[in-house]
Amino acid sequence: MLARLLQKKSVSQIQSEAKEHSLKRTLGKWNLVSLGIGCIIGAGIFVMTGTAAANHAGPAIIFSFVIAGLACAFAGLCYAELASVLPVSGSAYTYAYVTLGEVFAWVMGWLLVLEYGLAASTVAVGWSGYMVSFLGSLGIVIPPEYAAATGQIITLANGTTVEAILNVPAVLGILAVTALLSFGVKESANVNNIIVAVKLTVIVAFILIGVFYVNPDNWVPFIPENQGPGVYGVDGILRAASIIFFAYVGFEAVSTAAAEAKDPQKDMPFGIIGSLIICTMLYMAMAAVLTGVVHYTDLNVPDPLAVAVDLIGLSWFSFIIKIGAILGLSSVMLVLIYGQTRVFYTMAKDGLLPQVLAKVHPKFHTPYINTALVGLAVAVAAGTMPIQELGDLVSLGTLAAFAIVCLSVLKLHYTDKNLVRPFSTPYKPFIPVIGVVLCGYLIAQMPMDTFIKLKWFFLLGAVIYLAYGYRHSKMGAARR
């Protein structure tokens, strides 16, 4: 049984499958960079930066971005190598299948539900907050009980409380991007390109305008004195790094597009590394300006950029910032749901999930049933779960996935030295080892209750694998 659980796919088998799939190759290298930026620049800048600075790092949130960015850089180099060697949709799931075996592949695929599906729900909650604020500025008021997670108690301006029924804007936002993805990847990529251009313009404008309103006194002390575990000081910087790691999910999502890239061997490394470098630089600049304009203690809000612009006194720009945030978070939701559907598509092709998830529409060439089911599940989570319960789980799943990818590159380095690598991770084995260590260290910064919740999530995954995946695996059938 152990041999059955640890059975692996060969690199040649994966490369052969890459030539046989029915998805269309329509994405060029700049589409892939845009795809990565579209996902990376979203919740990290528009929501997480403010809360992480206020609660954990203060102005030193800039260092948190450096630490998280370094961990991503090491993992990104490993992803780039594997994406160039194994140009298929399964991302880290497929990489684990080749290097570690089926049961590890299942674990990775299940972790990616946190990294994509649950992350999309988290972003949708943030998107809802900006949308409600934007509509409110137009005189359109959404009742608070229909703009928050089910059961959440909301205190109104007059001091009374109401119990939330459903976060309706979050549900509608997810359903809208799901419908767009169902009609085609090229169409979705074109819309994403436009959105990315708009939100990059908004972010760069905020940095260029905001720098003239920076008050250096807000940066003093730059590293606030430690007030307990994970609250300011060096400990707080590390805790903030584990939180904002959520904001870097996007570069990994590029690897799920390998089966639809025109020239994956060359374009995948370009898309992954290019989007990561651009976004890390923007994150650091944004964090510096944001904490310079607004004192970090005032940033524990769902819309920190809007707060900063309001403080500056440019009400017209606050309106534009909200539009940029809505568009930015829309593209994040689109890319995350796209990534989740492609992982499920590949798992279904391998027999670990029902075959209906691999069914491709004859006209649109998209896994339409898969997309509809994922969109519905994500919409339910977005409408019923508060953002606080989602963020740490997403970061934990992402960090674990990154660590396994680094381990996969490390194993291939020793077991398949003659493998043709269109892109090779430099300075092996040091880069993969450092990637594993950094990801593991950031995981260790997370609170214990996150691991307790993850226990039940893994138990559900084990039940699904044993009840269906183990018995229907195509690799398992080949052994029988």
BALOMAR-937770 format. One line per 10 residues: number of its first residue (from 1); for each residue z negated, x negated, y negated of C-alpha. Coordinates in steps of 0.001 Angstrom, whole numbers, plus 524288, in hexadecimal, padded with zeros to 5 digits. Layout:
NUM = Z X Y ~ ...
% end
This chain:
1 = 80000 80000 80000 ~ 7FCF2 7F4C3 7F6C1 ~ 80A99 7EF43 7F8C3 ~ 81018 7FCAE 7F5C7 ~ 80869 7FDC7 7E913 ~ 80C77 7F01B 7E4C6 ~ 81AE8 7F129 7E824 ~ 82389 7EC32 7DD31 ~ 83114 7EE9A 7D7FD ~ 839EF 7E2C3 7D6F9
11 = 83FD1 7DE65 7CA18 ~ 84D85 7E013 7CFE2 ~ 84A34 7EE04 7D3E2 ~ 845C1 7F171 7C618 ~ 851E2 7EB44 7C01D ~ 85A71 7F2E7 7C98D ~ 85397 7FF9E 7C5E7 ~ 855DC 7FC78 7B792 ~ 8648F 7FD22 7B9E4 ~ 863DE 80A1A 7C10A
21 = 85BD3 81286 7B7CB ~ 861F4 81E3C 7B0D3 ~ 85C4C 81BDE 7A336 ~ 865FD 817EF 79891 ~ 8658C 80A45 7926C ~ 86635 80DC0 783FA ~ 85BB4 80556 77D64 ~ 85EE0 7F898 7765B ~ 8552B 7EDFF 7727C ~ 8527E 7F3BC 7650D
31 = 85078 8012C 76B36 ~ 8461D 7FABC 773B3 ~ 83F95 7F417 7680C ~ 83FAC 8012A 76111 ~ 83A2D 807CA 76D30 ~ 82EE9 7FE0B 76D59 ~ 82C39 7FF15 75EC5 ~ 82D3B 80DD2 75FCF ~ 82202 80DE3 7696B ~ 819B1 80297 7647B
41 = 8194E 806BF 75638 ~ 81234 81390 75697 ~ 8041D 81680 759F4 ~ 8004D 80845 757E3 ~ 803F1 80814 7498C ~ 80278 81663 7461F ~ 7F572 81929 74D02 ~ 7EF1A 80E26 754E2 ~ 7EED6 803AA 74A43 ~ 7E5B5 80B82 741A9
51 = 7DC2E 80FEE 74C27 ~ 7DB69 8027D 75293 ~ 7D8D3 7FBFF 7456A ~ 7CE89 805F3 74172 ~ 7C70C 80628 74E37 ~ 7C89D 7F87A 753C7 ~ 7CF43 7ED5F 74C5E ~ 7CF8E 7EFE7 73DB9 ~ 7DA01 7E80A 73670 ~ 7DA22 7DEB2 74218
61 = 7E25D 7E8F4 74907 ~ 7ED5A 7DF5E 745D8 ~ 7E782 7D5FD 74FDE ~ 7E6E6 7E131 759AA ~ 7F581 7E30B 75830 ~ 7F79B 7D475 75A47 ~ 7EFA3 7D4BF 766E7 ~ 7F62E 7E11C 76C0D ~ 80377 7DBDF 767E1 ~ 80131 7CF0E 76F1B
71 = 7FD94 7D648 77B91 ~ 809F9 7DE45 779EB ~ 81226 7D225 7773C ~ 80E1D 7CBCD 7840A ~ 8103F 7D87D 78B74 ~ 81CF7 7DACA 78407 ~ 822BB 7CDE9 78893 ~ 81F6C 7D1BE 7968D ~ 82566 7DF32 794B9 ~ 831B4 7D917 78F24
81 = 8337F 7D0A6 79B39 ~ 83158 7DBB6 7A4D5 ~ 839E6 7E533 79D24 ~ 84517 7DB69 79D4F ~ 843B6 7D8F7 7ABFA ~ 8410E 7E72E 7AFCA ~ 848F9 7EFE7 7A681 ~ 8441E 7FD38 7AB32 ~ 83CA2 8089B 7A537 ~ 82FC2 806B2 7AC44
91 = 82A41 7FC2F 7A346 ~ 81D3B 7F68B 7A7FB ~ 81D29 7FFC1 7B3AA ~ 82973 7F955 7B923 ~ 8249F 7EBB5 7B5E6 ~ 81828 7EE26 7BDB7 ~ 8202D 7F391 7C922 ~ 827BB 7E6C2 7CA14 ~ 81C77 7DD55 7C86D ~ 80FF7 7E3F2 7CD36
101 = 813DF 7EF1E 7D63B ~ 814B5 7FDEE 7D6ED ~ 80684 80180 7D4FC ~ 805D4 7F8E4 7C8CB ~ 81286 7FF0A 7C41B ~ 80C57 80C67 7C584 ~ 80051 807F6 7BDFB ~ 80929 802A3 7B34B ~ 81128 80F22 7B2C3 ~ 80493 816EC 7B1CA
111 = 7FF86 80E00 7A6E3 ~ 80C29 81065 79F89 ~ 8087E 81ECB 79ED9 ~ 7FD84 81A40 795F3 ~ 80670 8110E 78E93 ~ 81125 81B04 78C10 ~ 80D46 8290B 78EF8 ~ 7FF6E 82897 789C1 ~ 803B0 81FF1 77E69 ~ 80DEE 82A0D 77A87
121 = 8032B 83455 77A5F ~ 7FAB8 82B7A 771E0 ~ 805AE 82938 7682F ~ 808AF 837D3 767D3 ~ 7FAB7 83A83 7636A ~ 7FC5A 830BF 75843 ~ 809B5 836A3 7551B ~ 80350 843FF 75450 ~ 7F96E 83F10 74A4E ~ 80401 839F3 74136
131 = 80C5E 8461C 7432D ~ 8010F 84F3B 73FB9 ~ 7FE33 8470B 7339D ~ 80C98 846E8 72FBD ~ 80E34 8558D 73180 ~ 80198 857AA 729F1 ~ 80751 85057 71E56 ~ 81296 85A1A 71EC0 ~ 80935 865A3 71EB4 ~ 80ACF 8687D 72D3D
141 = 7FD67 86939 7337B ~ 7FBD3 8685B 7423E ~ 7EEE1 86E62 7469A ~ 7E5DC 86367 74B0E ~ 7E367 869DD 75834 ~ 7F1E9 867F5 75B2B ~ 7F262 859B6 756EB ~ 7E82A 8532B 75F8D ~ 7E4E0 8510F 76DE1 ~ 7E044 85CB0 775E2
151 = 7D193 85EB9 77486 ~ 7CFF0 85515 7694B ~ 7C647 859D5 75EF4 ~ 7CBE4 858E6 7513B ~ 7C394 85977 744E4 ~ 7CA8A 86080 739D0 ~ 7C962 85D7A 72B4C ~ 7BF90 86879 72966 ~ 7B691 862FA 733DA ~ 7B9C3 86CD6 73E7D
161 = 7BF49 868AD 74B9F ~ 7CA35 86D71 75469 ~ 7CDE3 869EE 76253 ~ 7DBB1 864C3 7640A ~ 7E4DE 86C24 76D2D ~ 7F0BA 86327 76E1E ~ 7F721 85834 7666B ~ 803C8 85FAF 76452 ~ 80AEC 8559D 75BBA ~ 8088F 84B01 76601
171 = 80E25 853C3 770AE ~ 81A2C 8574C 768AC ~ 81CA2 84910 764F6 ~ 81CB0 844C9 7733C ~ 8257F 84FF7 77757 ~ 82F33 84C8F 76C7E ~ 830DE 83E4A 7708C ~ 8316D 84269 77ED5 ~ 83CDC 84B68 77BCD ~ 843D3 84052 7749E
181 = 84208 8370E 7801B ~ 8478D 84134 7896E ~ 8549B 8412E 78245 ~ 85748 832A3 783AC ~ 85254 824D5 78193 ~ 85D08 820E5 77814 ~ 85A62 82CB2 76F7C ~ 84BC2 82A0E 77007 ~ 84E0B 81BB0 76CBD ~ 85670 81F49 760F8
191 = 84BE3 82861 75BBC ~ 841B0 81DE0 75E6B ~ 849BA 813C5 756D0 ~ 849B6 81C9B 74AD5 ~ 83B1C 81F3F 74BEF ~ 83825 810B3 74D81 ~ 83FF9 80D77 74144 ~ 8388A 817BB 73974 ~ 82AF9 813CC 73DDE ~ 82DAB 8053C 73C31
201 = 831DB 80831 72E3C ~ 82559 80FD7 72BD3 ~ 81CAD 80539 731A7 ~ 8232F 7FA16 72A4D ~ 82261 80225 71DCD ~ 813C5 80436 71FF5 ~ 811B8 7F59C 721DA ~ 819D7 7F1E0 715E4 ~ 813B8 7FC35 70D06 ~ 805EC 7FB5C 7127D
211 = 804E2 7EC9B 710BB ~ 80440 7EECC 701E3 ~ 7F852 7F794 70389 ~ 7F072 7EED7 70C97 ~ 7E26B 7ECBA 70861 ~ 7DDE7 7DF9E 70E1F ~ 7CFC9 7E487 70D95 ~ 7D32C 7EDA9 718D3 ~ 7D53C 7E1B4 72161 ~ 7C73C 7DCF3 71F34
221 = 7C17A 7DA96 728E3 ~ 7CE02 7D873 73067 ~ 7C688 7D87D 73D40 ~ 7BB26 7E20A 73B78 ~ 7AE2F 7DE3C 74198 ~ 7AC8C 7E2A4 74F9C ~ 7A4D8 7EF58 750EB ~ 7A4BC 7F0AE 75FA8 ~ 7ADF0 7EFEC 76B5C ~ 7BBE7 7F185 766A6
231 = 7B7DD 7F4AC 758AA ~ 7BCD0 7EA5B 74F1A ~ 7BBA0 7DBB5 75074 ~ 7C39F 7D454 75A85 ~ 7BFA2 7DE52 764C3 ~ 7C549 7E91C 75C47 ~ 7D21B 7E1C2 75A80 ~ 7D3B4 7E0E8 76946 ~ 7CFFC 7EF38 76B2B ~ 7D9EA 7F32B 760CA
241 = 7E441 7EAEB 767A4 ~ 7E215 7F29E 77435 ~ 7E396 7FF68 76C9E ~ 7EFC4 7FC0C 764DA ~ 7F61E 7F6AF 7711C ~ 7FA13 804E0 7728E ~ 8037B 8028C 76755 ~ 80B56 7F88C 76F13 ~ 80F7B 8016E 77A39 ~ 81D31 8026A 774BB
251 = 8229A 7F502 777F1 ~ 81FF7 7F760 7865F ~ 82725 8045D 78573 ~ 83397 7FC9D 782BB ~ 83345 7F7A7 790B5 ~ 83456 80596 795E9 ~ 841D4 80668 78FA1 ~ 84772 7FB47 797D6 ~ 84FD5 8046F 7A01B ~ 85615 809ED 793D0
261 = 8581D 7FCF6 78CA6 ~ 8661E 7F823 78B32 ~ 862B8 7E9FA 78E80 ~ 854A2 7EA1A 79374 ~ 853F6 7DBAA 79708 ~ 85614 7D7A4 788DA ~ 85212 7E3C2 78151 ~ 844DA 7E69E 78798 ~ 83E2F 7D9DA 78353 ~ 8440D 7DB86 775B7
271 = 83F02 7E977 774A2 ~ 83161 7E692 779D8 ~ 82E6D 7DA20 7724E ~ 835AE 7DE3F 765F3 ~ 82E70 7EB20 76477 ~ 8215A 7E49A 7674E ~ 8230C 7DA00 75CF1 ~ 827A9 7E36A 7525B ~ 81CA6 7ED14 754BB ~ 8119E 7E320 75579
281 = 81577 7DDA2 74838 ~ 81607 7EB45 74249 ~ 808DF 7EEEE 74846 ~ 8021D 7E329 74250 ~ 8080D 7E55D 734DC ~ 804A0 7F3CD 73556 ~ 7F687 7F115 73970 ~ 7F4BA 7E737 72E76 ~ 7F9C0 7F08A 723FE ~ 7F2A8 7FC6C 7297A
291 = 7E540 7F5E3 729CB ~ 7E7F6 7EFDF 71C77 ~ 7EAE5 7FD01 7161F ~ 7E052 80500 71CFD ~ 7D2E4 7FFFA 720DD ~ 7D274 7FF5D 72FA6 ~ 7C6C0 808B1 73066 ~ 7CF5D 81386 72ADE ~ 7DA38 8121A 734F3 ~ 7D489 819FE 74035
301 = 7DE5E 824F3 73DED ~ 7EA54 829FF 74560 ~ 7F397 826BA 73A1D ~ 7EF38 81984 73447 ~ 7FC2B 81673 72DA6 ~ 7FC19 82359 7266D ~ 7EE11 8208D 7221A ~ 7F244 81338 71CE0 ~ 7FDAA 818CE 71531 ~ 7F52E 823C3 70FB2
311 = 7EB75 81975 70B12 ~ 7F675 81212 7046B ~ 7F9DF 81EBB 6FD75 ~ 807FD 82021 701D1 ~ 807F3 82E2A 706B8 ~ 816B3 82E2E 70891 ~ 815AC 8227A 71199 ~ 80AE0 8290A 7196A ~ 814B2 833CE 71C5D ~ 81EA5 829AF 720EC
321 = 81460 8229F 7292D ~ 81160 82F40 7306F ~ 81FD3 8315F 73327 ~ 820EA 82355 737EF ~ 81513 82522 740C4 ~ 81A78 831C1 74680 ~ 827A1 82B7C 74938 ~ 82151 81F07 74E2E ~ 81876 825E8 757B4 ~ 823D1 82E86 75C05
331 = 82B7C 8229A 7606D ~ 81F6C 81D60 76786 ~ 81E1F 82A15 76F15 ~ 82C99 82994 77263 ~ 82C31 81BBC 777C8 ~ 81F8B 81DCD 77F61 ~ 82473 82A0E 78627 ~ 8314F 82315 788C8 ~ 829E0 817D9 78F2B ~ 8219F 820EF 79791
341 = 82D70 82868 79CAC ~ 83485 81BD4 7A071 ~ 828CE 816CA 7A7FB ~ 827B9 823A5 7AF65 ~ 83683 8236D 7B19B ~ 8359C 81632 7B844 ~ 8298E 819E2 7C034 ~ 83092 82621 7C4ED ~ 83C89 81E10 7C8BC ~ 8334D 815D4 7D110
351 = 82DAE 821F1 7D782 ~ 81FFB 82059 7D1DA ~ 8219E 82CD0 7C9D1 ~ 82981 8393C 7CCD1 ~ 8384F 83758 7CC33 ~ 839D0 8421A 7C209 ~ 834AD 8385D 7B7E7 ~ 840BB 82FD9 7BA50 ~ 84A9D 83AF0 7B8C8 ~ 85441 837A1 7ADC9
361 = 85B28 841F7 7A5A1 ~ 869EE 841A0 7A85C ~ 86D95 842E2 799FA ~ 862B0 83C22 79250 ~ 85FDB 83171 79C70 ~ 85131 832D7 79A5F ~ 8465C 835B7 7A44C ~ 844C7 8432A 79E3D ~ 83AF9 84956 7A7AE ~ 83298 83D1F 7A6FF
371 = 83360 83D52 79815 ~ 82FA6 84BB7 7974F ~ 823EA 84A23 7A04F ~ 81EF7 83DEA 79959 ~ 820BC 8445E 78C0E ~ 8193A 85066 7906D ~ 80DEE 84869 79603 ~ 80D1B 83FD4 789DB ~ 80D7E 84BE4 78114 ~ 80201 851F4 78874
381 = 7F9F8 8456F 7870D ~ 7FD81 8443A 7789C ~ 7F994 85240 775F9 ~ 7EC98 851F5 77D1C ~ 7E6FF 8440F 77C85 ~ 7E0ED 83D63 77081 ~ 7E67A 83049 76C33 ~ 7D971 82942 76E2D ~ 7D9E4 82B97 77CD7 ~ 7E7C5 82681 77E02
391 = 7E885 819A7 77692 ~ 7E01A 8109D 77EF7 ~ 7E613 815AB 78BA8 ~ 7F398 81288 78678 ~ 7EFA7 804CF 78233 ~ 7E929 80230 78F4C ~ 7F52A 806A5 796DD ~ 7FE0E 7FE81 78E40 ~ 7F5E7 7F226 78F69 ~ 7F50E 7F382 79E33
401 = 803CE 7F561 79F14 ~ 80636 7E94E 796AA ~ 7FD16 7E11F 79F1C ~ 80415 7E535 7AB97 ~ 81151 7E1BA 7A5A7 ~ 80C43 7D427 7A22A ~ 8074E 7D2BD 7B023 ~ 814A8 7D6EB 7B533 ~ 81B90 7CC26 7AD8A ~ 81174 7C26C 7B244
411 = 813B0 7C62D 7C071 ~ 8228F 7C585 7BF40 ~ 82136 7B824 7B90A ~ 81B40 7B2D2 7C598 ~ 82201 7BB38 7CFF4 ~ 8300E 7BBBF 7CAE5 ~ 832F4 7AF70 7C336 ~ 841B0 7B0A7 7C57C ~ 842AE 7BE63 7BFD4 ~ 84D1F 7BF70 7B543
421 = 845F8 7C2DB 7A8B3 ~ 84EC6 7C678 79D12 ~ 84247 7C51F 7950B ~ 836F5 7BCD1 799C4 ~ 8290E 7BD69 79498 ~ 8268E 7B02C 78E2E ~ 81B46 7A71B 791AD ~ 81866 7AD10 79EF1 ~ 80E71 7AE6D 7A49D ~ 80686 7AD5F 79800
431 = 80C74 7B8FD 790A6 ~ 80A44 7C2D8 79BC3 ~ 7FC81 7BDB0 79E4E ~ 7F8C6 7BECB 78FE7 ~ 7FE90 7CC82 78FBC ~ 7F606 7D09C 79B39 ~ 7E9D3 7CA8B 7951A ~ 7EBE9 7D0CF 787BB ~ 7EEAC 7DE40 78D69 ~ 7E2E4 7DD31 7965A
441 = 7DA29 7D91A 78B14 ~ 7DE6F 7E4A6 782B0 ~ 7DC0D 7EDDB 78E25 ~ 7CE33 7E881 78EE3 ~ 7CBD4 7ECC2 780BB ~ 7CD65 7FB27 78435 ~ 7C1CA 8046B 785DB ~ 7BCFC 807B5 79386 ~ 7BFE3 81654 79264 ~ 7CE5F 81310 791A4
451 = 7CDA4 80CBB 79F10 ~ 7C620 8186A 7A460 ~ 7D0EF 8219F 79FE8 ~ 7DB12 8188A 7A5B2 ~ 7D44A 81957 7B2EE ~ 7D7A4 827CF 7B419 ~ 7E578 82555 7AF6B ~ 7E78B 81B24 7BA21 ~ 7E186 82418 7C455 ~ 7EBA2 82E7D 7C105
461 = 7F667 8243A 7C1F3 ~ 7F1A5 81FE1 7CF4E ~ 7F1DB 82DEB 7D445 ~ 7FFE4 82FEA 7CF8D ~ 8046F 82312 7D593 ~ 7FE36 8259D 7E2D1 ~ 80268 833E0 7E320 ~ 8108D 831A7 7DEFF ~ 814CC 823E4 7DB3B ~ 81017 81CDD 7E782
471 = 8170F 8269A 7F071 ~ 823C6 8279E 7E8A9 ~ 825A3 81989 7E459 ~ 8337E 814DF 7E713 ~ 82E66 8073B 7E9B8 ~ 824CA 80CF9 7F367 ~ 82F7A 814CB 7FA0F ~ 83783 80854 7FBAA ~ 82C2A 80225 80314 ~ 82AAC 80D7E 80C76
% end
